[in-house]
């Protein structure tokens, strides 16, 4: 005779409890330093970009000094790229800092 159905079915083991308070991550020294220094770096880059744009706004610059025009154009592109990267990094760190303070 077969055992009753209730006896044949085994209960699945209870799932392990998940710790709702995961260990909080702290900003590293490097991240804290970047968070503090990036605003100054961003401001300097904005100033540099403004000066380069003002220099490039001169309609006679290319005619007077094509090499200077090329250097200024390259420097402007590099500064704009660096500014975008610095702003993105600052934003990531600021979001992380706010998330950690909310815990």
Beta strands, then each sheet from edge to edge (+ up, - down):
end
